[in-house]
């Protein structure tokens, strides 16, 4: 037997502890092609909120009563799958369980001699790849351009900002606390950073931080913050729609400024994407990111919760802005 955390009910608004249920389940036999895993670190990510809704998203929804699942690092304790041996750590999409028997397909061995294991859920995982491909393929940054990043102290934002600095750009981050602003300025060398929660006039603060206007906007949050940033874009600006966390718990669709007129007048591009659009190029992205990590050109940080029972709390904390960098749970 092992414990798992399931979706007990679909959230209305911000997820609550009552939406989760912990129960015991019987593990299946270890048949050919399967591996037995003990999770080491599990990821909580904003996109998982959309999977809790009763409706289509870009990833299949969770069914009520089924275990929550997401990115994770796990130790193989027993294997009947070719190429995967006991004692190896693997990264993959795994359920929230204390022990797992699952198909080996989709599991990839990770090398802890290159970087800490939890990095493979962050800068060397989905967030890093999201930053890399979104910025380079849609943003098409040029030296000396100005980029603004919302959610700049999150798992994706801190990578975007550093990649933009490497390319010689003026980098402005929007974050939700003074400690996050301090981290962006003093640890990651952003040119400017703004605490949107304490800034009385975000429009004026943004204009001061971006005297030449905004050439690229990496949008991780949506909502009123994005409305303000979009009002200051330059001609031929590129807007990268990565996430809309400000809207994920909305119980009705808010109405904001109609942006089409601005895009038209500015000849600007706005494009949404999900990282799996670039799945065939993951090796390229991971190789480039790994080289920058090993060389010290990319820094990374995680917010870590400890213990299996902390998974719901950690997930809810995402929407309360409690994380700096990637939020993970170590078991």
C-alpha positions as CSV (number, residue, x, y, z in Angstrom):
1,X,0.0,0.0,0.0
2,X,1.0,3.6,-0.5
3,X,-0.5,7.0,0.0
4,X,-1.6,9.3,-2.9
5,X,-3.2,12.8,-3.1
6,X,-6.3,13.0,-5.3
7,X,-8.5,15.7,-6.6
8,X,-11.5,15.4,-4.3
9,X,-13.5,18.2,-5.9
10,X,-13.1,20.9,-8.5
11,X,-12.0,24.3,-7.1
12,X,-14.2,27.4,-7.4
13,X,-11.8,30.3,-7.4
14,X,-8.6,29.8,-5.3
15,X,-8.0,26.1,-4.6
16,X,-8.7,25.0,-1.0
17,X,-7.4,22.1,1.1
18,X,-10.8,20.6,0.9
19,X,-10.3,20.1,-2.8
20,X,-7.6,17.5,-2.1
21,X,-7.9,14.1,-0.5
22,X,-5.2,11.7,0.8
23,X,-5.9,8.0,0.6
24,X,-4.2,4.7,0.5
25,X,-4.0,2.6,-2.6
26,X,-2.6,-0.8,-3.5
27,X,0.4,-0.8,-5.9
28,X,0.3,-3.1,-8.9
29,X,2.8,-5.9,-9.5
30,X,6.0,-4.9,-11.3
31,X,5.4,-6.3,-14.8
32,X,7.7,-6.1,-17.8
33,X,8.3,-2.5,-18.9
34,X,7.4,-1.0,-15.5
35,X,9.6,0.6,-12.8
36,X,9.1,1.1,-9.1
37,X,9.8,4.7,-8.0
38,X,10.2,6.6,-4.8
39,X,9.7,10.4,-5.5
40,X,12.5,12.7,-4.5
41,X,11.1,16.1,-5.5
42,X,7.7,17.0,-7.0
43,X,6.8,20.1,-8.9
44,X,3.8,22.3,-8.4
45,X,3.0,24.5,-11.4
46,X,0.3,27.1,-12.3
47,X,-0.9,25.2,-15.4
48,X,-2.1,22.4,-13.0
49,X,-4.9,24.8,-11.9
50,X,-6.4,24.7,-15.4
51,X,-6.4,20.9,-15.3
52,X,-8.6,21.0,-12.2
53,X,-11.4,22.7,-14.1
54,X,-14.2,20.8,-15.9
55,X,-13.4,21.9,-19.4
56,X,-10.8,21.7,-22.1
57,X,-7.3,23.1,-21.7
58,X,-4.0,22.5,-23.5
59,X,-3.4,19.5,-21.2
60,X,-6.0,16.9,-20.3
61,X,-8.1,17.7,-17.2
62,X,-7.8,15.8,-13.9
63,X,-10.7,13.6,-13.2
64,X,-12.3,13.9,-9.7
65,X,-11.0,11.0,-7.6
66,X,-7.8,10.6,-9.6
67,X,-4.4,11.4,-8.3
68,X,-2.9,14.8,-9.0
69,X,0.2,14.4,-11.3
70,X,2.9,16.7,-12.5
71,X,6.7,16.9,-13.1
72,X,8.9,15.1,-10.7
73,X,12.2,13.6,-9.9
74,X,12.2,10.0,-8.5
75,X,14.6,7.3,-7.5
76,X,14.3,3.9,-9.3
77,X,14.1,1.2,-6.6
78,X,13.3,-1.7,-8.9
79,X,13.1,-2.0,-12.7
80,X,11.8,-4.3,-15.4
81,X,12.4,-1.8,-18.1
82,X,15.3,-1.8,-20.6
83,X,17.8,1.0,-20.0
84,X,16.6,2.0,-16.5
85,X,18.4,0.5,-13.6
86,X,17.7,0.6,-9.8
87,X,19.6,3.4,-8.1
88,X,19.2,5.9,-11.0
89,X,17.2,9.2,-10.7
90,X,14.7,9.9,-13.4
91,X,12.6,12.9,-14.4
92,X,9.1,12.6,-15.8
93,X,5.4,13.2,-15.3
94,X,4.4,11.3,-12.2
95,X,1.5,11.1,-9.8
96,X,1.5,12.5,-6.2
97,X,2.2,9.2,-4.4
98,X,4.8,8.1,-1.9
99,X,5.6,5.1,-4.0
100,X,4.8,4.5,-7.7
101,X,4.7,1.6,-10.1
102,X,4.5,3.0,-13.7
103,X,5.4,2.6,-17.3
104,X,9.0,3.6,-18.0
105,X,8.0,5.5,-21.2
106,X,8.6,9.2,-20.8
107,X,11.1,8.8,-17.9
108,X,14.5,10.3,-18.5
109,X,17.7,9.7,-16.4
110,X,19.1,12.9,-14.9
111,X,22.7,13.6,-13.9
112,X,23.1,15.1,-10.5
113,X,26.8,15.7,-11.2
114,X,25.8,18.5,-13.6
115,X,23.3,20.3,-11.4
116,X,21.2,19.7,-8.2
117,X,18.3,17.3,-8.9
118,X,15.6,19.9,-8.4
119,X,17.1,22.0,-11.2
120,X,15.7,19.4,-13.6
121,X,12.2,20.6,-12.6
122,X,13.3,24.3,-13.1
123,X,16.0,25.8,-15.1
124,X,16.9,22.5,-16.7
125,X,13.3,21.4,-17.1
126,X,10.0,22.9,-18.3
127,X,10.5,26.5,-16.9
128,X,13.9,26.8,-18.4
129,X,12.8,25.5,-21.8
130,X,9.7,27.8,-21.6
131,X,12.0,30.8,-21.1
132,X,14.5,29.7,-23.8
133,X,12.1,29.1,-26.6
134,X,9.5,31.8,-25.8
135,X,12.2,34.4,-25.6
136,X,14.3,33.4,-28.6
137,X,11.6,32.1,-31.0
138,X,8.8,34.6,-30.3
139,X,10.6,37.5,-28.6
140,X,13.5,37.5,-31.1
141,X,15.4,39.9,-28.9
142,X,18.0,42.3,-30.3
143,X,20.8,43.9,-28.4
144,X,19.9,47.1,-26.6
145,X,16.2,46.5,-26.7
146,X,14.0,46.8,-23.6
147,X,12.2,43.8,-22.3
148,X,9.6,43.8,-19.4
149,X,8.9,40.5,-17.6
150,X,5.8,40.1,-15.3
151,X,6.1,37.4,-12.7
152,X,9.8,38.1,-13.0
153,X,10.8,36.4,-9.8
154,X,9.0,33.1,-10.7
155,X,10.4,29.9,-12.2
156,X,10.3,31.2,-15.8
157,X,10.8,34.9,-15.2
158,X,14.2,34.6,-13.6
159,X,15.5,32.6,-16.5
160,X,14.0,35.0,-19.1
161,X,15.7,38.0,-17.4
162,X,19.1,36.5,-17.3
163,X,19.0,35.3,-20.9
164,X,18.0,38.8,-21.9
165,X,20.9,40.3,-20.0
166,X,23.3,37.9,-21.7
167,X,22.0,39.3,-25.0
168,X,22.7,42.9,-23.9
169,X,19.2,44.1,-23.3
170,X,17.6,46.5,-20.8
171,X,15.7,44.2,-18.5
172,X,12.8,45.3,-16.3
173,X,11.1,42.9,-13.9
174,X,7.7,43.2,-12.2
175,X,7.3,41.3,-8.9
176,X,5.2,41.2,-5.8
177,X,7.5,41.9,-2.9
178,X,10.5,44.0,-1.9
179,X,12.5,40.9,-1.3
180,X,11.8,39.7,-4.8
181,X,12.7,43.1,-6.2
182,X,16.0,43.0,-4.2
183,X,16.8,39.5,-5.6
184,X,16.2,40.6,-9.2
185,X,18.3,43.7,-8.9
186,X,21.2,42.5,-6.7
187,X,21.5,38.8,-7.5
188,X,20.4,38.7,-11.1
189,X,21.5,42.2,-12.2
190,X,18.2,43.3,-13.7
191,X,18.4,46.9,-14.7
192,X,15.1,47.9,-13.0
193,X,12.5,46.0,-10.9
194,X,9.1,47.2,-9.7
195,X,7.0,45.9,-6.7
196,X,3.5,46.2,-8.2
197,X,1.9,45.8,-4.8
198,X,3.4,48.9,-3.3
199,X,3.8,51.1,-6.3
200,X,1.0,53.7,-6.3
201,X,1.2,54.5,-10.0
202,X,2.5,51.5,-12.0
203,X,2.1,53.3,-15.3
204,X,4.5,56.1,-14.2
205,X,6.9,53.7,-12.6
206,X,7.0,51.6,-15.8
207,X,7.6,54.7,-17.9
208,X,10.5,55.7,-15.7
209,X,12.0,52.2,-15.8
210,X,11.6,52.0,-19.6
211,X,12.5,55.5,-21.0
212,X,12.7,54.0,-24.5
213,X,9.4,52.2,-24.3
214,X,8.8,48.4,-24.3
215,X,10.2,46.3,-27.2
216,X,9.4,42.9,-25.8
217,X,6.9,41.9,-23.1
218,X,7.2,38.4,-21.6
219,X,3.7,37.9,-20.0
220,X,3.5,35.4,-17.2
221,X,0.5,36.9,-15.3
222,X,-2.1,38.7,-17.5
223,X,-4.7,41.0,-15.8
224,X,-4.2,44.6,-15.0
225,X,-0.4,44.5,-14.9
226,X,-0.4,43.4,-18.5
227,X,-2.9,46.1,-19.4
228,X,-0.5,48.7,-18.1
229,X,2.6,47.2,-19.8
230,X,0.8,46.8,-23.2
231,X,-0.1,50.6,-23.1
232,X,3.7,51.4,-23.4
233,X,4.8,49.0,-26.2
234,X,6.9,50.3,-29.1
235,X,6.3,49.9,-32.8
236,X,7.1,46.3,-33.9
237,X,6.9,45.1,-30.3
238,X,6.6,41.4,-29.5
239,X,4.4,40.2,-26.7
240,X,5.0,36.6,-25.5
241,X,1.9,35.1,-23.8
242,X,3.4,32.4,-21.5
243,X,1.0,32.4,-18.5
244,X,-2.1,34.2,-17.1
245,X,-1.9,33.3,-13.4
246,X,-3.8,36.5,-12.4
247,X,-6.8,35.0,-14.1
248,X,-6.6,31.3,-13.3
249,X,-8.9,31.5,-10.3
250,X,-11.3,33.9,-11.8
251,X,-15.0,32.8,-11.5
252,X,-16.1,35.0,-14.3
253,X,-14.2,36.3,-17.4
254,X,-13.0,39.9,-16.6
255,X,-13.2,42.6,-19.3
256,X,-10.1,44.6,-19.9
257,X,-8.9,47.0,-22.6
258,X,-9.4,45.8,-26.1
259,X,-5.8,45.4,-27.2
260,X,-6.4,44.9,-31.0
261,X,-6.2,48.6,-31.7
262,X,-2.9,49.0,-30.0
263,X,-1.5,46.0,-31.8
264,X,-2.6,47.5,-35.1
265,X,-1.2,50.9,-34.5
266,X,2.1,49.5,-33.3
267,X,2.4,46.8,-35.9
268,X,3.0,44.6,-32.9
269,X,3.0,40.8,-32.6
270,X,1.2,39.0,-29.7
271,X,1.6,35.2,-29.6
272,X,0.7,32.6,-27.0
273,X,2.6,29.3,-26.8
274,X,3.2,26.2,-24.7
275,X,6.6,24.7,-24.3
276,X,5.6,21.4,-25.9
277,X,5.3,23.2,-29.2
278,X,9.1,22.9,-29.3
279,X,9.3,19.3,-28.0
280,X,11.5,18.2,-30.9
281,X,14.0,20.8,-30.0
282,X,14.3,20.1,-26.2
283,X,17.8,18.6,-26.5
284,X,19.0,21.9,-28.1
285,X,17.4,24.0,-25.4
286,X,18.6,21.8,-22.5
287,X,22.2,21.7,-23.9
288,X,22.3,25.5,-24.2
289,X,20.9,26.0,-20.7
290,X,23.1,23.4,-19.1
291,X,26.2,25.1,-20.6
292,X,25.1,28.4,-19.1
293,X,24.5,26.9,-15.7
294,X,27.8,25.0,-15.6
295,X,29.7,28.2,-16.7
296,X,28.0,30.2,-14.0
297,X,26.2,32.6,-16.4
298,X,22.8,31.4,-15.2
299,X,21.8,31.4,-11.6
300,X,18.7,29.7,-10.2
301,X,16.8,29.4,-7.0
302,X,14.0,27.3,-5.6
303,X,11.4,27.7,-2.9
304,X,11.3,24.3,-1.2
305,X,8.6,22.7,0.9
306,X,9.4,19.5,2.7
307,X,7.2,16.4,3.1
308,X,4.5,14.6,1.1
309,X,1.7,16.2,3.1
310,X,2.9,19.7,2.1
311,X,1.9,19.3,-1.6
312,X,-1.5,20.9,-1.4
313,X,-0.2,23.8,0.7
314,X,2.7,24.3,-1.7
315,X,0.3,24.3,-4.7
316,X,-2.0,26.9,-3.1
317,X,1.1,29.0,-2.2
318,X,1.8,29.5,-5.9
319,X,-1.4,31.6,-6.2
320,X,-0.5,33.6,-3.1
321,X,2.9,34.7,-4.6
322,X,4.9,32.9,-1.9
323,X,7.5,31.5,-4.2
324,X,10.8,32.9,-5.3
325,X,11.9,30.9,-8.4
326,X,10.6,27.4,-8.8
327,X,8.4,26.0,-6.1
328,X,9.0,22.3,-5.4
329,X,8.3,19.8,-2.6
330,X,11.0,17.5,-1.5
331,X,9.9,14.1,-0.1
